[in-house]
Amino acid sequence: MKIPITKPYMDACESDLIAEVIASGWVTQGPRVEEFERVFAEYVGAKHAIAMTSCTTGLHAALLAYDIGEGDEVIVPSMSFIASANVIRHANATPVFAEVDRRTFNLDPNVLEDAITPRTKAIMPVHQIGMPADLAAILEIARRRRLVVIEDAACATGSEILWNGVWERIGKPHGEIAAFSFHPRKLITTGEGGMLTTNDDQIAERHRRLRLHGMSVSDRARHGASKMVLEEYVEVAYNYRMTDMQGAMGLAQMEKLPTILAKRRELAANYSAALAGIEAYEPPYEPPYTRSNFQSYAVGLTTDAPISRNDLMDALLERGISTRRGIMTSHREPAYADARRDVKLPITERASDQTLLLPMYTQMTDAEQRYVIDALIELGTKS
Ligand SMILES: *Cc1c(COP(=O)(O)O)cnc(C)c1O
């Protein structure tokens, strides 16, 4: 058997909608992107959704929209995909790496106060591999210290958080703004693509301009106008526009999202039930205030494991099973060698080194998952 780590879930619905866009003649940001934004905003419960070329460009624009730049610090976990740290550098600000919770891999609110300096402007919690961060605790600190909260929700489409006794979707947003990714490794995909969600009219307006070279009127408004419209370029900005082919694909993917979510939660429950009794493994912990979308399923190796993490990954690959290392750490990458000096993140490093991500995709059959589970049990049990 050959088991990939993941597989995007798409069919003729995506290609038919894309073909319609091509036939229409309008291929860049247009009616389909607008519709995708409306559907996405409604789904997460936000007032505005603004499509971008990726989550990375969305986060970059979010930092700029809150005037974060040179001399400013942003608190972010090192344990995240490297884009979380990179975007802070893109904005010429400084990422300050903070420690995570051992079990959720999310920013530990207890260490936040210590990381705040007079230069701190924002906190960027990451809903890591779809597990919502402890936003209530993070926001309490942010409000008190007057800091902006920019949620890296790249992996969190469909994840939920218990908010004042009610289940709400990530992206409502609970902080100032949230950024999602539609890379093929995430829940839904548009090839590349991202979405910002916010309830702030002015911030939404600013983002619509930031993605459009700073232009005062949109292409579509000019195109649809009966009188000649001269545009103005009010600030130096970017080209972060999503194409209408991607917008169409996003709409088809939104229809599939409930199926994808249900399947991932079912696969996660199966893995956890099967691995719970085995001393070598620590299944993921879902705090009572969260409902993860299980964008990834991260299993930890305990000190009782008879095999190292890397040897286990090798042995699984020999059996045709693809896994990935646990969530990476940015501070140990060469790109952040200069930021590493005073950084002490033992929990982050251990959590990253002792975990692996298991295969999970909507099309996964019971037999495929059984094959993975059997291999894990065999390799994780002392002979
Ligand atoms: C995937 C990912 C990103 C980057 O998303 P892109 O859409 O590929 O730019 C950023 N942050 C986290 C936590 C991610 O997992």
The ligand as an SDF file (V2000), in Angstrom:
LIG
                    3D

 15 15  0  0  0  0  0  0  0  0999 V2000
    0.5180   27.1500    5.5920 C   0  0  0  0  0  0  0  0  0  0  0  0
    0.7770   28.1340    6.6200 C   0  0  0  0  0  0  0  0  0  0  0  0
    1.0490   29.4740    6.3010 C   0  0  0  0  0  0  0  0  0  0  0  0
    1.2660   29.9390    4.8880 C   0  0  0  0  0  0  0  0  0  0  0  0
    0.1300   29.8410    4.0890 O   0  0  0  0  0  0  0  0  0  0  0  0
    0.2870   30.1650    2.5090 P   0  0  0  0  0  0  0  0  0  0  0  0
   -1.1190   30.2930    2.0390 O   0  0  0  0  0  0  0  0  0  0  0  0
    0.9840   28.9830    1.9120 O   0  0  0  0  0  0  0  0  0  0  0  0
    1.0500   31.4050    2.3810 O   0  0  0  0  0  0  0  0  0  0  0  0
    1.2100   30.3820    7.3310 C   0  0  0  0  0  0  0  0  0  0  0  0
    1.1060   30.0070    8.6190 N   0  0  0  0  0  0  0  0  0  0  0  0
    0.8630   28.7310    8.9670 C   0  0  0  0  0  0  0  0  0  0  0  0
    0.7480   28.3750   10.4060 C   0  0  0  0  0  0  0  0  0  0  0  0
    0.6960   27.7450    7.9930 C   0  0  0  0  0  0  0  0  0  0  0  0
    0.4750   26.4890    8.3450 O   0  0  0  0  0  0  0  0  0  0  0  0
  1  2  1  0
  2  3  1  0
  2 14  2  0
  3  4  1  0
  3 10  2  0
  4  5  1  0
  5  6  1  0
  6  7  2  0
  6  8  1  0
  6  9  1  0
 10 11  1  0
 11 12  2  0
 12 13  1  0
 12 14  1  0
 14 15  1  0
M  END
$$$$
